[in-house]
Amino acid sequence: MFAVRNALRLGSRLSVPAVARRGCSGAAIPVDDVVNGLTDDQIQLRHAVRKFCAEKLAPQANEIDRTNEFPGMRKFWLEMGEMGLLGITAPEEYGGTGLGYLDHVIVMEEMSRVSAAIALSYGAHSNLCVNQMVRHGNEKQKEKYIPKLMTGEHVGALAMSEPNAGSDVVSMRLKAEKKDDYYILNGNKFWITNGPDADVLIVYAKTDPKAHQKGITAFIVEKGMPGFSTAQKLDKLGMRGSNTCELVFEDCKIPENNILGPLNKGVYVMMSGLDLERLVLSAGPIGIMQAVLDNAVPYLHTREAFGQKIGHFQVLLLQDCAGVILYCAENATQVALDGIQCLGGNGYINDYPMGRFLRDAKLYEIGAGTSEVRRLIIGRAFNTMYK
C-alpha cells in the first residue's frame, strides 16, 4: 500500500551517493543496527529513508539553509506521503502506516542526518499535529483531516508557545470566548514551526482564564478561517528552511465542533503527547551527530598535514547516546563543535556544512522544553523517588 512497506519487502541495503564537498553528506558512516537491536524491517526502513533523503533532500540541504527557503516543500511533502512517512504511527484505516514510535524515531534520525531543519518540520507535522489528532480527535475530525495530512496534500502544525509563554505554556494569553455554536479567538502564538505553511493547526487557547491550567482547550484551526493570519516568517540562527512564524487571531471564529479532546482539558491533551514529542525529537540531535561524523571522518582521512593524514593523529571522541533529549541535545551541540574543530579553518567557513549542524543542534536545547526545564523535571522525579 505504501512505498515504506514496499521498501521493507524489497529490503536490499541501499547505496547512497558519495560525499560532496559543498553539499550535505551523501556518504554514510555505517551504523551498527545489530547493536541497536533493530529488526530486519527497521533496518530496511532506515536504509529506505536514507536513500530517499539522499536523493530528494541532500542536494538542496545547503541551499535551503543559506536562503532560509524550501521552494520544493510541497512537492517533498507529497513524495513523503507517497512513501508513507507522514503518518508512521497513524492507523492504516486513516491512511497511516501503522508502525511504532521506534520506526518514527528512525525516520526522524535519518532525515535529520541530511537536513535537521526539514526533519524538524517533518516532526511538527507527523508527531505534534498528526499524533495529537490520532490520539484525541473524534471520528468526524479524523475522517476530515487525517487523510490529507497522510498524503502530503496538507501540512500540519501545533501551536502552544507565545511571546511570554514558552516553557510555561500554562501562562498563555490566547483567549477563546464561547458564542452560540462557535468560539472567538483573540491573541497570538509565537515560534510556531510550519506556521507559514500549515493548512491544519492544533491551537491551544484559554476557554476559562480563571481556572488556569484547568481552563485550556485545544482547537483545530484551518488555514483561511476568517480572523486567522500569519505574521512575517522568522529569520532564525539555525533550522533555516523550517519555516517558523507568529500566528495572529483577531476575532477568529472556530466552530465548536473543532474542539480537540474534552473542553477545558487542553493541558491533558498537551501533556499526553509531550513525552512522545520528546522521544521523537530526540532523534534530531542524534541525526545531527551522525551527520557530523559523515562529514568529518572522510575529511580526516583525506586531509594531510605534516606528511600524513590528520586522522592518523587526531582522535574523534563521540559518547554513546542515551535516547533522552537532554543528553542528546547537549551532546549534539558539543559534537558539532568538535566537528568544526576537526576541520580546522575549513570548519569555520560555509563551504562545509559544519556551521549548519551547530546552528541546528542548538535548537534542541531550547525547543520541546529547555535544558533547564528538563533538568528540573529530572530533579523532581529523583526527589519523588527518594523522599
KAZI-V764899 format. One record per residue. RES is the residue in three letters. SS is DSSP state (H for helix, E for strand, L for the rest). D_LAST is the distance of its C-alpha to the last C-alpha in whole Angstrom. Layout:
res->{RES/RES}
ss->{SS/SS}
d_last->{D_LAST/D_LAST}
This chain:
res->{MET/PHE/ALA/VAL/ARG/ASN/ALA/LEU/ARG/LEU/GLY/SER/ARG/LEU/SER/VAL/PRO/ALA/VAL/ALA/ARG/ARG/GLY/CYS/SER/GLY/ALA/ALA/ILE/PRO/VAL/ASP/ASP/VAL/VAL/ASN/GLY/LEU/THR/ASP/ASP/GLN/ILE/GLN/LEU/ARG/HIS/ALA/VAL/ARG/LYS/PHE/CYS/ALA/GLU/LYS/LEU/ALA/PRO/GLN/ALA/ASN/GLU/ILE/ASP/ARG/THR/ASN/GLU/PHE/PRO/GLY/MET/ARG/LYS/PHE/TRP/LEU/GLU/MET/GLY/GLU/MET/GLY/LEU/LEU/GLY/ILE/THR/ALA/PRO/GLU/GLU/TYR/GLY/GLY/THR/GLY/LEU/GLY/TYR/LEU/ASP/HIS/VAL/ILE/VAL/MET/GLU/GLU/MET/SER/ARG/VAL/SER/ALA/ALA/ILE/ALA/LEU/SER/TYR/GLY/ALA/HIS/SER/ASN/LEU/CYS/VAL/ASN/GLN/MET/VAL/ARG/HIS/GLY/ASN/GLU/LYS/GLN/LYS/GLU/LYS/TYR/ILE/PRO/LYS/LEU/MET/THR/GLY/GLU/HIS/VAL/GLY/ALA/LEU/ALA/MET/SER/GLU/PRO/ASN/ALA/GLY/SER/ASP/VAL/VAL/SER/MET/ARG/LEU/LYS/ALA/GLU/LYS/LYS/ASP/ASP/TYR/TYR/ILE/LEU/ASN/GLY/ASN/LYS/PHE/TRP/ILE/THR/ASN/GLY/PRO/ASP/ALA/ASP/VAL/LEU/ILE/VAL/TYR/ALA/LYS/THR/ASP/PRO/LYS/ALA/HIS/GLN/LYS/GLY/ILE/THR/ALA/PHE/ILE/VAL/GLU/LYS/GLY/MET/PRO/GLY/PHE/SER/THR/ALA/GLN/LYS/LEU/ASP/LYS/LEU/GLY/MET/ARG/GLY/SER/ASN/THR/CYS/GLU/LEU/VAL/PHE/GLU/ASP/CYS/LYS/ILE/PRO/GLU/ASN/ASN/ILE/LEU/GLY/PRO/LEU/ASN/LYS/GLY/VAL/TYR/VAL/MET/MET/SER/GLY/LEU/ASP/LEU/GLU/ARG/LEU/VAL/LEU/SER/ALA/GLY/PRO/ILE/GLY/ILE/MET/GLN/ALA/VAL/LEU/ASP/ASN/ALA/VAL/PRO/TYR/LEU/HIS/THR/ARG/GLU/ALA/PHE/GLY/GLN/LYS/ILE/GLY/HIS/PHE/GLN/VAL/LEU/LEU/LEU/GLN/ASP/CYS/ALA/GLY/VAL/ILE/LEU/TYR/CYS/ALA/GLU/ASN/ALA/THR/GLN/VAL/ALA/LEU/ASP/GLY/ILE/GLN/CYS/LEU/GLY/GLY/ASN/GLY/TYR/ILE/ASN/ASP/TYR/PRO/MET/GLY/ARG/PHE/LEU/ARG/ASP/ALA/LYS/LEU/TYR/GLU/ILE/GLY/ALA/GLY/THR/SER/GLU/VAL/ARG/ARG/LEU/ILE/ILE/GLY/ARG/ALA/PHE/ASN/THR/MET/TYR/LYS}
ss->{L/L/H/H/H/H/H/H/H/H/L/L/L/L/L/L/L/L/L/L/L/L/L/L/L/L/L/L/L/L/L/L/H/H/H/H/L/L/L/H/H/H/H/H/H/H/H/H/H/H/H/H/H/H/H/H/L/H/H/H/H/H/H/H/H/H/H/L/L/L/L/L/H/H/H/H/H/H/H/H/H/H/H/L/L/L/L/L/L/L/L/H/H/H/L/L/L/L/L/L/H/H/H/H/H/H/H/H/H/H/H/H/H/H/L/H/H/H/H/H/H/H/H/H/H/H/H/H/H/H/H/H/H/H/H/H/L/L/H/H/H/H/H/H/H/H/H/H/H/H/H/L/L/L/L/E/E/E/E/L/L/E/L/L/E/L/L/L/H/H/H/L/L/L/E/E/E/E/E/L/L/E/E/E/E/E/E/E/E/E/E/E/E/L/L/L/L/L/L/E/E/E/E/E/E/E/L/L/H/H/H/H/H/H/H/E/E/E/E/E/E/E/L/L/L/L/L/E/E/E/L/L/L/L/L/L/L/L/L/L/L/L/L/E/E/E/E/E/E/E/E/E/E/E/E/H/H/H/E/E/L/L/L/L/E/H/H/H/H/H/H/H/H/H/H/H/H/H/H/H/H/H/H/H/H/H/H/H/H/H/H/H/H/H/H/H/H/H/H/H/L/L/L/E/E/L/L/E/E/H/H/H/L/L/L/L/L/L/L/L/L/L/L/L/H/H/H/H/H/H/H/H/H/H/H/H/H/H/H/H/H/H/H/H/H/H/H/H/L/L/L/L/L/H/H/H/H/H/H/H/H/H/H/L/L/L/L/L/L/L/H/H/H/H/H/H/H/H/H/H/H/H/H/H/H/L/L}
d_last->{52/50/51/48/48/52/50/48/51/53/51/53/51/52/54/53/55/55/53/55/55/55/53/49/49/51/50/47/45/45/41/40/40/40/37/35/35/38/40/44/44/41/43/46/44/43/46/48/46/46/50/50/48/50/54/53/50/50/54/53/49/51/53/50/48/51/52/49/51/51/54/54/51/52/54/51/49/52/52/48/49/52/49/47/44/43/42/40/37/40/41/45/46/46/47/44/44/41/39/35/33/33/37/36/34/37/40/38/37/41/42/40/42/45/44/40/42/43/40/38/41/41/37/37/40/39/35/34/37/39/35/34/38/37/34/35/39/41/44/46/44/44/47/48/46/45/48/49/46/46/50/49/51/49/46/42/40/37/36/33/33/35/36/33/31/30/26/26/28/27/29/32/36/38/39/40/43/44/48/50/49/47/45/46/43/44/42/41/39/38/38/39/39/43/43/47/48/46/48/44/41/38/37/35/36/35/37/35/34/33/30/28/26/28/31/32/34/35/39/41/44/47/49/52/51/52/50/48/49/47/48/49/47/45/46/43/42/41/41/45/46/43/45/42/43/43/43/45/45/48/49/48/48/46/47/45/45/43/40/37/35/34/35/33/30/31/27/26/29/28/25/26/28/26/24/27/29/27/27/31/31/30/33/35/34/34/38/38/37/40/42/42/43/45/47/46/47/51/51/50/53/56/55/57/57/59/61/58/55/52/50/51/50/47/44/41/38/35/32/31/29/26/27/24/26/24/25/28/29/29/31/33/34/34/36/39/39/40/42/44/44/46/49/49/51/52/48/49/51/51/54/51/48/45/45/44/41/39/40/39/36/34/34/31/29/30/30/28/25/26/24/22/21/20/18/16/15/14/12/10/10/9/6/6/6/4/0}
